[in-house]
């Protein structure tokens, strides 16, 4: 019995150093994937925001394409991109606050608000500039509500 316990303890002790880096690598991959998703959000919102602010001439087709992309991107809510331990207290390359994991329900609600805002934007963006401008507030408000509570400020 003692030999079996010793052998199991030895195997577990040897596996531990392998398991920890694998978890860190998994977190690193998840952080990279979610950052890429948010970069795509920002890219499409940049097109829409540029038009809404008059920095870019309104183009119904371009606006609709950006809104369609944003809509489909927001449909990709993958909890695997948010593993516990992938916050800024445990990983250097993220601004995700530990509050996400402390209140996953509120985080999911804010993401659902983003999905609703993107759906409204998709319906409005290609209609006319005024409709695009009206819908942008819902998306922007959803982004801000999440960033205020779940994202650290830029360094």
Protein Blocks (a to p, Z undefined) as FASTA:
>chain_A
ZZmmmmmmmmmmmmmmmmmmmmmmmmmmmmmmmmmmmmmmmmmmmmmmmmmnopaccdfk
lmmmmmmmmmmmmmmccfklmcghiafklbckbcbdfklmmmmmlmmmmmmmmmmmmmmm
mmmmmmpmmlmmmmmmmmmmmmmmmmmmmcccdZZ
